[in-house]
Amino acid sequence: MLGIRIAFKLLAANPATPIVGVIYNLTDSLVKPFSGIFPNISLGVSSTLDIVALVALLSYSFLFYLFAIFIKAALPGIYHEERISHEHT
């Protein structure tokens, strides 16, 4: 959803349109912790590169990656068995 928000802002989507408004409302809480770190970049009359949403997207992706590594380390038997079964197919 953050990727959609970034695309909408980049393409200057009308926030008064219901689908755009819904995406902005749903992602506001995800972006809020990162607001104020970097300014958004204006690319024209109404087009904006939403740096805050981009930082949020990268941060959440990194956190999920770390979480996946932690789960694989905490449950090595499950991961190992799954990998072996895929290697034999």
Biopython code that builds the backbone (N, CA, C, O; Angstrom):
import numpy as np
from Bio.PDB.StructureBuilder import StructureBuilder

atoms = [
    (1, "MET", "N", (0.806, -1.188, 0.000)),
    (1, "MET", "CA", (0.000, 0.000, 0.000)),
    (1, "MET", "C", (0.857, 1.263, 0.000)),
    (1, "MET", "O", (0.476, 2.283, -0.574)),
    (2, "LEU", "N", (2.011, 1.184, 0.647)),
    (2, "LEU", "CA", (2.891, 2.345, 0.625)),
    (2, "LEU", "C", (3.405, 2.612, -0.785)),
    (2, "LEU", "O", (3.588, 3.765, -1.176)),
    (3, "GLY", "N", (3.634, 1.558, -1.538)),
    (3, "GLY", "CA", (4.056, 1.717, -2.925)),
    (3, "GLY", "C", (2.987, 2.403, -3.756)),
    (3, "GLY", "O", (3.293, 3.237, -4.609)),
    (4, "ILE", "N", (1.741, 2.054, -3.509)),
    (4, "ILE", "CA", (0.625, 2.705, -4.214)),
    (4, "ILE", "C", (0.560, 4.174, -3.825)),
    (4, "ILE", "O", (0.334, 5.035, -4.675)),
    (5, "ARG", "N", (0.758, 4.462, -2.549)),
    (5, "ARG", "CA", (0.755, 5.862, -2.084)),
    (5, "ARG", "C", (1.849, 6.663, -2.789)),
    (5, "ARG", "O", (1.614, 7.783, -3.242)),
    (6, "ILE", "N", (3.050, 6.077, -2.876)),
    (6, "ILE", "CA", (4.165, 6.747, -3.538)),
    (6, "ILE", "C", (3.823, 7.021, -5.000)),
    (6, "ILE", "O", (4.080, 8.112, -5.509)),
    (7, "ALA", "N", (3.240, 6.024, -5.675)),
    (7, "ALA", "CA", (2.864, 6.193, -7.083)),
    (7, "ALA", "C", (1.787, 7.264, -7.238)),
    (7, "ALA", "O", (1.872, 8.092, -8.144)),
    (8, "PHE", "N", (0.783, 7.260, -6.373)),
    (8, "PHE", "CA", (-0.278, 8.265, -6.440)),
    (8, "PHE", "C", (0.285, 9.676, -6.274)),
    (8, "PHE", "O", (-0.084, 10.589, -7.013)),
    (9, "LYS", "N", (1.176, 9.847, -5.304)),
    (9, "LYS", "CA", (1.763, 11.176, -5.075)),
    (9, "LYS", "C", (2.638, 11.592, -6.262)),
    (9, "LYS", "O", (2.636, 12.753, -6.671)),
    (10, "LEU", "N", (3.380, 10.630, -6.806)),
    (10, "LEU", "CA", (4.254, 10.907, -7.933)),
    (10, "LEU", "C", (3.457, 11.300, -9.175)),
    (10, "LEU", "O", (3.871, 12.166, -9.946)),
    (11, "LEU", "N", (2.313, 10.652, -9.353)),
    (11, "LEU", "CA", (1.466, 10.920, -10.519)),
    (11, "LEU", "C", (0.425, 12.004, -10.254)),
    (11, "LEU", "O", (-0.435, 12.256, -11.098)),
    (12, "ALA", "N", (0.494, 12.641, -9.101)),
    (12, "ALA", "CA", (-0.403, 13.738, -8.723)),
    (12, "ALA", "C", (-1.868, 13.304, -8.744)),
    (12, "ALA", "O", (-2.724, 14.018, -9.265)),
    (13, "ALA", "N", (-2.150, 12.132, -8.176)),
    (13, "ALA", "CA", (-3.527, 11.644, -8.110)),
    (13, "ALA", "C", (-4.366, 12.570, -7.232)),
    (13, "ALA", "O", (-3.877, 13.130, -6.251)),
    (14, "ASN", "N", (-5.607, 12.714, -7.594)),
    (14, "ASN", "CA", (-6.520, 13.602, -6.881)),
    (14, "ASN", "C", (-6.928, 12.965, -5.551)),
    (14, "ASN", "O", (-7.589, 11.926, -5.559)),
    (15, "PRO", "N", (-6.554, 13.557, -4.402)),
    (15, "PRO", "CA", (-6.895, 12.982, -3.098)),
    (15, "PRO", "C", (-8.391, 13.006, -2.798)),
    (15, "PRO", "O", (-8.846, 12.320, -1.883)),
    (16, "ALA", "N", (-9.157, 13.783, -3.554)),
    (16, "ALA", "CA", (-10.611, 13.817, -3.358)),
    (16, "ALA", "C", (-11.290, 12.594, -3.978)),
    (16, "ALA", "O", (-12.449, 12.312, -3.675)),
    (17, "THR", "N", (-10.573, 11.864, -4.847)),
    (17, "THR", "CA", (-11.108, 10.631, -5.426)),
    (17, "THR", "C", (-11.174, 9.577, -4.321)),
    (17, "THR", "O", (-10.221, 9.428, -3.556)),
    (18, "PRO", "N", (-12.289, 8.843, -4.228)),
    (18, "PRO", "CA", (-12.446, 7.901, -3.105)),
    (18, "PRO", "C", (-11.299, 6.909, -2.934)),
    (18, "PRO", "O", (-10.821, 6.737, -1.812)),
    (19, "ILE", "N", (-10.842, 6.257, -3.984)),
    (19, "ILE", "CA", (-9.792, 5.242, -3.826)),
    (19, "ILE", "C", (-8.474, 5.872, -3.377)),
    (19, "ILE", "O", (-7.760, 5.300, -2.553)),
    (20, "VAL", "N", (-8.156, 7.033, -3.912)),
    (20, "VAL", "CA", (-6.923, 7.721, -3.511)),
    (20, "VAL", "C", (-7.029, 8.158, -2.052)),
    (20, "VAL", "O", (-6.082, 7.995, -1.282)),
    (21, "GLY", "N", (-8.165, 8.706, -1.676)),
    (21, "GLY", "CA", (-8.374, 9.114, -0.284)),
    (21, "GLY", "C", (-8.262, 7.950, 0.685)),
    (21, "GLY", "O", (-7.691, 8.090, 1.766)),
    (22, "VAL", "N", (-8.805, 6.797, 0.300)),
    (22, "VAL", "CA", (-8.731, 5.603, 1.154)),
    (22, "VAL", "C", (-7.280, 5.162, 1.328)),
    (22, "VAL", "O", (-6.850, 4.866, 2.443)),
    (23, "ILE", "N", (-6.528, 5.118, 0.237)),
    (23, "ILE", "CA", (-5.114, 4.723, 0.324)),
    (23, "ILE", "C", (-4.343, 5.693, 1.217)),
    (23, "ILE", "O", (-3.555, 5.266, 2.061)),
    (24, "TYR", "N", (-4.563, 6.986, 1.036)),
    (24, "TYR", "CA", (-3.872, 7.972, 1.873)),
    (24, "TYR", "C", (-4.248, 7.813, 3.345)),
    (24, "TYR", "O", (-3.378, 7.873, 4.215)),
    (25, "ASN", "N", (-5.539, 7.612, 3.632)),
    (25, "ASN", "CA", (-5.984, 7.449, 5.020)),
    (25, "ASN", "C", (-5.418, 6.180, 5.649)),
    (25, "ASN", "O", (-5.009, 6.192, 6.811)),
    (26, "LEU", "N", (-5.391, 5.082, 4.886)),
    (26, "LEU", "CA", (-4.873, 3.822, 5.426)),
    (26, "LEU", "C", (-3.371, 3.868, 5.669)),
    (26, "LEU", "O", (-2.876, 3.228, 6.597)),
    (27, "THR", "N", (-2.649, 4.607, 4.857)),
    (27, "THR", "CA", (-1.190, 4.637, 4.991)),
    (27, "THR", "C", (-0.678, 5.780, 5.869)),
    (27, "THR", "O", (0.502, 5.807, 6.219)),
    (28, "ASP", "N", (-1.542, 6.712, 6.223)),
    (28, "ASP", "CA", (-1.104, 7.826, 7.082)),
    (28, "ASP", "C", (-0.483, 7.340, 8.384)),
    (28, "ASP", "O", (0.532, 7.881, 8.824)),
    (29, "SER", "N", (-1.081, 6.323, 9.009)),
    (29, "SER", "CA", (-0.545, 5.828, 10.281)),
    (29, "SER", "C", (0.796, 5.105, 10.095)),
    (29, "SER", "O", (1.603, 5.049, 11.023)),
    (30, "LEU", "N", (1.033, 4.555, 8.905)),
    (30, "LEU", "CA", (2.320, 3.896, 8.636)),
    (30, "LEU", "C", (3.424, 4.909, 8.370)),
    (30, "LEU", "O", (4.590, 4.658, 8.675)),
    (31, "VAL", "N", (3.060, 6.043, 7.807)),
    (31, "VAL", "CA", (4.026, 7.071, 7.425)),
    (31, "VAL", "C", (4.316, 8.028, 8.583)),
    (31, "VAL", "O", (5.402, 8.602, 8.659)),
    (32, "LYS", "N", (3.360, 8.195, 9.471)),
    (32, "LYS", "CA", (3.463, 9.202, 10.536)),
    (32, "LYS", "C", (4.743, 9.091, 11.376)),
    (32, "LYS", "O", (5.342, 10.126, 11.671)),
    (33, "PRO", "N", (5.195, 7.895, 11.777)),
    (33, "PRO", "CA", (6.428, 7.840, 12.584)),
    (33, "PRO", "C", (7.664, 8.382, 11.868)),
    (33, "PRO", "O", (8.650, 8.727, 12.519)),
    (34, "PHE", "N", (7.624, 8.460, 10.553)),
    (34, "PHE", "CA", (8.783, 8.898, 9.776)),
    (34, "PHE", "C", (8.663, 10.344, 9.293)),
    (34, "PHE", "O", (9.594, 10.874, 8.687)),
    (35, "SER", "N", (7.530, 10.977, 9.556)),
    (35, "SER", "CA", (7.341, 12.344, 9.072)),
    (35, "SER", "C", (8.289, 13.287, 9.801)),
    (35, "SER", "O", (8.520, 13.154, 11.003)),
    (36, "GLY", "N", (8.826, 14.229, 9.064)),
    (36, "GLY", "CA", (9.751, 15.191, 9.626)),
    (36, "GLY", "C", (11.210, 14.798, 9.503)),
    (36, "GLY", "O", (12.086, 15.635, 9.722)),
    (37, "ILE", "N", (11.499, 13.554, 9.158)),
    (37, "ILE", "CA", (12.895, 13.135, 9.006)),
    (37, "ILE", "C", (13.488, 13.762, 7.749)),
    (37, "ILE", "O", (14.563, 14.359, 7.793)),
    (38, "PHE", "N", (12.778, 13.623, 6.629)),
    (38, "PHE", "CA", (13.199, 14.191, 5.353)),
    (38, "PHE", "C", (12.023, 14.931, 4.738)),
    (38, "PHE", "O", (10.873, 14.550, 4.956)),
    (39, "PRO", "N", (12.288, 15.969, 3.984)),
    (39, "PRO", "CA", (11.185, 16.651, 3.293)),
    (39, "PRO", "C", (10.811, 15.908, 2.017)),
    (39, "PRO", "O", (11.652, 15.260, 1.394)),
    (40, "ASN", "N", (9.547, 16.007, 1.636)),
    (40, "ASN", "CA", (9.126, 15.477, 0.349)),
    (40, "ASN", "C", (9.647, 16.403, -0.743)),
    (40, "ASN", "O", (9.867, 17.590, -0.502)),
    (41, "ILE", "N", (9.845, 15.867, -1.935)),
    (41, "ILE", "CA", (10.407, 16.640, -3.029)),
    (41, "ILE", "C", (9.323, 16.951, -4.045)),
    (41, "ILE", "O", (8.683, 16.045, -4.580)),
    (42, "SER", "N", (9.120, 18.225, -4.307)),
    (42, "SER", "CA", (8.146, 18.660, -5.298)),
    (42, "SER", "C", (8.761, 18.501, -6.687)),
    (42, "SER", "O", (9.866, 18.978, -6.944)),
    (43, "LEU", "N", (8.034, 17.824, -7.581)),
    (43, "LEU", "CA", (8.540, 17.573, -8.929)),
    (43, "LEU", "C", (7.791, 18.349, -10.000)),
    (43, "LEU", "O", (8.000, 18.120, -11.191)),
    (44, "GLY", "N", (6.954, 19.232, -9.606)),
    (44, "GLY", "CA", (6.191, 20.007, -10.571)),
    (44, "GLY", "C", (5.063, 20.720, -9.854)),
    (44, "GLY", "O", (5.132, 20.980, -8.653)),
    (45, "VAL", "N", (4.030, 21.028, -10.607)),
    (45, "VAL", "CA", (2.902, 21.766, -10.045)),
    (45, "VAL", "C", (2.242, 20.993, -8.910)),
    (45, "VAL", "O", (2.005, 21.557, -7.842)),
    (46, "SER", "N", (1.942, 19.718, -9.119)),
    (46, "SER", "CA", (1.281, 18.950, -8.061)),
    (46, "SER", "C", (1.906, 17.578, -7.828)),
    (46, "SER", "O", (1.450, 16.835, -6.959)),
    (47, "SER", "N", (2.930, 17.233, -8.580)),
    (47, "SER", "CA", (3.600, 15.940, -8.425)),
    (47, "SER", "C", (4.632, 16.018, -7.309)),
    (47, "SER", "O", (5.385, 16.987, -7.212)),
    (48, "THR", "N", (4.659, 14.990, -6.467)),
    (48, "THR", "CA", (5.550, 14.978, -5.310)),
    (48, "THR", "C", (6.204, 13.612, -5.172)),
    (48, "THR", "O", (5.547, 12.581, -5.318)),
    (49, "LEU", "N", (7.495, 13.611, -4.890)),
    (49, "LEU", "CA", (8.175, 12.372, -4.524)),
    (49, "LEU", "C", (8.057, 12.258, -3.010)),
    (49, "LEU", "O", (8.694, 13.009, -2.271)),
    (50, "ASP", "N", (7.244, 11.320, -2.556)),
    (50, "ASP", "CA", (6.952, 11.158, -1.122)),
    (50, "ASP", "C", (8.103, 10.413, -0.449)),
    (50, "ASP", "O", (8.052, 9.197, -0.264)),
    (51, "ILE", "N", (9.131, 11.161, -0.091)),
    (51, "ILE", "CA", (10.323, 10.588, 0.538)),
    (51, "ILE", "C", (9.966, 9.920, 1.861)),
    (51, "ILE", "O", (10.527, 8.877, 2.196)),
    (52, "VAL", "N", (9.054, 10.500, 2.603)),
    (52, "VAL", "CA", (8.654, 9.945, 3.900)),
    (52, "VAL", "C", (8.059, 8.550, 3.710)),
    (52, "VAL", "O", (8.401, 7.630, 4.454)),
    (53, "ALA", "N", (7.179, 8.381, 2.728)),
    (53, "ALA", "CA", (6.589, 7.064, 2.463)),
    (53, "ALA", "C", (7.649, 6.096, 1.952)),
    (53, "ALA", "O", (7.601, 4.907, 2.264)),
    (54, "LEU", "N", (8.596, 6.587, 1.178)),
    (54, "LEU", "CA", (9.678, 5.736, 0.678)),
    (54, "LEU", "C", (10.561, 5.246, 1.830)),
    (54, "LEU", "O", (10.938, 4.075, 1.872)),
    (55, "VAL", "N", (10.886, 6.141, 2.760)),
    (55, "VAL", "CA", (11.668, 5.754, 3.944)),
    (55, "VAL", "C", (10.877, 4.746, 4.781)),
    (55, "VAL", "O", (11.446, 3.776, 5.283)),
    (56, "ALA", "N", (9.578, 4.969, 4.931)),
    (56, "ALA", "CA", (8.736, 4.032, 5.681)),
    (56, "ALA", "C", (8.726, 2.666, 5.006)),
    (56, "ALA", "O", (8.861, 1.644, 5.679)),
    (57, "LEU", "N", (8.567, 2.637, 3.685)),
    (57, "LEU", "CA", (8.549, 1.377, 2.939)),
    (57, "LEU", "C", (9.858, 0.619, 3.111)),
    (57, "LEU", "O", (9.849, -0.585, 3.369)),
    (58, "LEU", "N", (10.973, 1.308, 2.973)),
    (58, "LEU", "CA", (12.277, 0.665, 3.136)),
    (58, "LEU", "C", (12.492, 0.197, 4.577)),
    (58, "LEU", "O", (13.033, -0.885, 4.801)),
    (59, "SER", "N", (12.077, 0.995, 5.539)),
    (59, "SER", "CA", (12.243, 0.632, 6.951)),
    (59, "SER", "C", (11.422, -0.598, 7.318)),
    (59, "SER", "O", (11.928, -1.513, 7.967)),
    (60, "TYR", "N", (10.155, -0.622, 6.903)),
    (60, "TYR", "CA", (9.303, -1.779, 7.196)),
    (60, "TYR", "C", (9.798, -3.022, 6.470)),
    (60, "TYR", "O", (9.730, -4.123, 7.017)),
    (61, "SER", "N", (10.289, -2.864, 5.256)),
    (61, "SER", "CA", (10.838, -4.009, 4.515)),
    (61, "SER", "C", (12.044, -4.580, 5.249)),
    (61, "SER", "O", (12.184, -5.797, 5.367)),
    (62, "PHE", "N", (12.909, -3.709, 5.737)),
    (62, "PHE", "CA", (14.085, -4.157, 6.476)),
    (62, "PHE", "C", (13.688, -4.850, 7.779)),
    (62, "PHE", "O", (14.273, -5.871, 8.140)),
    (63, "LEU", "N", (12.706, -4.304, 8.480)),
    (63, "LEU", "CA", (12.244, -4.934, 9.725)),
    (63, "LEU", "C", (11.652, -6.319, 9.470)),
    (63, "LEU", "O", (11.906, -7.250, 10.235)),
    (64, "PHE", "N", (10.867, -6.463, 8.407)),
    (64, "PHE", "CA", (10.308, -7.772, 8.069)),
    (64, "PHE", "C", (11.408, -8.750, 7.676)),
    (64, "PHE", "O", (11.325, -9.937, 7.990)),
    (65, "TYR", "N", (12.437, -8.260, 6.992)),
    (65, "TYR", "CA", (13.581, -9.098, 6.633)),
    (65, "TYR", "C", (14.287, -9.605, 7.893)),
    (65, "TYR", "O", (14.603, -10.790, 7.996)),
    (66, "LEU", "N", (14.534, -8.708, 8.849)),
    (66, "LEU", "CA", (15.154, -9.113, 10.115)),
    (66, "LEU", "C", (14.279, -10.105, 10.873)),
    (66, "LEU", "O", (14.784, -11.056, 11.469)),
    (67, "PHE", "N", (12.969, -9.882, 10.849)),
    (67, "PHE", "CA", (12.043, -10.791, 11.506)),
    (67, "PHE", "C", (12.109, -12.178, 10.864)),
    (67, "PHE", "O", (12.085, -13.185, 11.571)),
    (68, "ALA", "N", (12.190, -12.238, 9.542)),
    (68, "ALA", "CA", (12.286, -13.521, 8.845)),
    (68, "ALA", "C", (13.576, -14.247, 9.204)),
    (68, "ALA", "O", (13.576, -15.465, 9.384)),
    (69, "ILE", "N", (14.669, -13.507, 9.309)),
    (69, "ILE", "CA", (15.943, -14.116, 9.709)),
    (69, "ILE", "C", (15.834, -14.655, 11.129)),
    (69, "ILE", "O", (16.320, -15.749, 11.416)),
    (70, "PHE", "N", (15.205, -13.902, 12.012)),
    (70, "PHE", "CA", (15.032, -14.345, 13.392)),
    (70, "PHE", "C", (14.194, -15.623, 13.453)),
    (70, "PHE", "O", (14.541, -16.546, 14.190)),
    (71, "ILE", "N", (13.108, -15.691, 12.699)),
    (71, "ILE", "CA", (12.249, -16.872, 12.690)),
    (71, "ILE", "C", (13.013, -18.079, 12.161)),
    (71, "ILE", "O", (12.906, -19.171, 12.718)),
    (72, "LYS", "N", (13.777, -17.895, 11.097)),
    (72, "LYS", "CA", (14.575, -19.003, 10.543)),
    (72, "LYS", "C", (15.607, -19.490, 11.559)),
    (72, "LYS", "O", (15.865, -20.690, 11.651)),
    (73, "ALA", "N", (16.198, -18.570, 12.320)),
    (73, "ALA", "CA", (17.186, -18.957, 13.331)),
    (73, "ALA", "C", (16.515, -19.625, 14.520)),
    (73, "ALA", "O", (17.071, -20.555, 15.104)),
    (74, "ALA", "N", (15.326, -19.160, 14.886)),
    (74, "ALA", "CA", (14.628, -19.712, 16.044)),
    (74, "ALA", "C", (14.013, -21.071, 15.752)),
    (74, "ALA", "O", (13.844, -21.885, 16.659)),
    (75, "LEU", "N", (13.678, -21.322, 14.490)),
    (75, "LEU", "CA", (13.039, -22.577, 14.098)),
    (75, "LEU", "C", (13.835, -23.262, 12.995)),
    (75, "LEU", "O", (13.321, -23.449, 11.892)),
    (76, "PRO", "N", (15.093, -23.643, 13.276)),
    (76, "PRO", "CA", (15.932, -24.195, 12.210)),
    (76, "PRO", "C", (15.431, -25.535, 11.672)),
    (76, "PRO", "O", (15.633, -25.831, 10.494)),
    (77, "GLY", "N", (14.794, -26.340, 12.493)),
    (77, "GLY", "CA", (14.308, -27.642, 12.029)),
    (77, "GLY", "C", (13.225, -27.508, 10.976)),
    (77, "GLY", "O", (13.219, -28.255, 9.998)),
    (78, "ILE", "N", (12.332, -26.593, 11.154)),
    (78, "ILE", "CA", (11.242, -26.399, 10.199)),
    (78, "ILE", "C", (11.792, -25.879, 8.877)),
    (78, "ILE", "O", (11.398, -26.356, 7.813)),
    (79, "TYR", "N", (12.687, -24.918, 8.932)),
    (79, "TYR", "CA", (13.241, -24.360, 7.706)),
    (79, "TYR", "C", (14.072, -25.415, 6.982)),
    (79, "TYR", "O", (13.977, -25.546, 5.761)),
    (80, "HIS", "N", (14.875, -26.158, 7.712)),
    (80, "HIS", "CA", (15.746, -27.171, 7.103)),
    (80, "HIS", "C", (14.919, -28.263, 6.430)),
    (80, "HIS", "O", (15.230, -28.664, 5.308)),
    (81, "GLU", "N", (13.867, -28.754, 7.097)),
    (81, "GLU", "CA", (13.029, -29.802, 6.512)),
    (81, "GLU", "C", (12.329, -29.317, 5.255)),
    (81, "GLU", "O", (12.213, -30.068, 4.286)),
    (82, "GLU", "N", (11.867, -28.090, 5.252)),
    (82, "GLU", "CA", (11.192, -27.531, 4.086)),
    (82, "GLU", "C", (12.168, -27.431, 2.917)),
    (82, "GLU", "O", (11.808, -27.738, 1.780)),
    (83, "ARG", "N", (13.399, -27.003, 3.189)),
    (83, "ARG", "CA", (14.397, -26.859, 2.142)),
    (83, "ARG", "C", (14.771, -28.207, 1.558)),
    (83, "ARG", "O", (14.944, -28.323, 0.345)),
    (84, "ILE", "N", (14.899, -29.228, 2.392)),
    (84, "ILE", "CA", (15.236, -30.562, 1.908)),
    (84, "ILE", "C", (14.119, -31.095, 1.022)),
    (84, "ILE", "O", (14.394, -31.677, -0.028)),
    (85, "SER", "N", (12.874, -30.910, 1.421)),
    (85, "SER", "CA", (11.772, -31.436, 0.622)),
    (85, "SER", "C", (11.709, -30.753, -0.738)),
    (85, "SER", "O", (11.309, -31.384, -1.716)),
    (86, "HIS", "N", (12.088, -29.496, -0.827)),
    (86, "HIS", "CA", (12.084, -28.793, -2.127)),
    (86, "HIS", "C", (13.248, -29.236, -2.997)),
    (86, "HIS", "O", (13.136, -29.232, -4.223)),
    (87, "GLU", "N", (14.373, -29.621, -2.381)),
    (87, "GLU", "CA", (15.528, -30.048, -3.161)),
    (87, "GLU", "C", (15.292, -31.399, -3.824)),
    (87, "GLU", "O", (15.888, -31.677, -4.865)),
    (88, "HIS", "N", (14.437, -32.249, -3.250)),
    (88, "HIS", "CA", (14.189, -33.573, -3.810)),
    (88, "HIS", "C", (13.108, -33.588, -4.870)),
    (88, "HIS", "O", (12.893, -34.621, -5.504)),
    (89, "THR", "N", (12.423, -32.481, -5.083)),
    (89, "THR", "CA", (11.347, -32.453, -6.085)),
    (89, "THR", "C", (11.853, -32.014, -7.421)),
    (89, "THR", "O", (11.083, -31.933, -8.377)),
]
sb = StructureBuilder()
sb.init_structure("model")
sb.init_model(0)
sb.init_chain("A")
sb.init_seg("    ")
for serial, (resi, resn, name, xyz) in enumerate(atoms, 1):
    if name == "N":
        sb.init_residue(resn, " ", resi, " ")
    sb.init_atom(name, np.array(xyz, "f"), 0.0, 1.0, " ", f" {name:<3s}", serial, name[0])
structure = sb.get_structure()
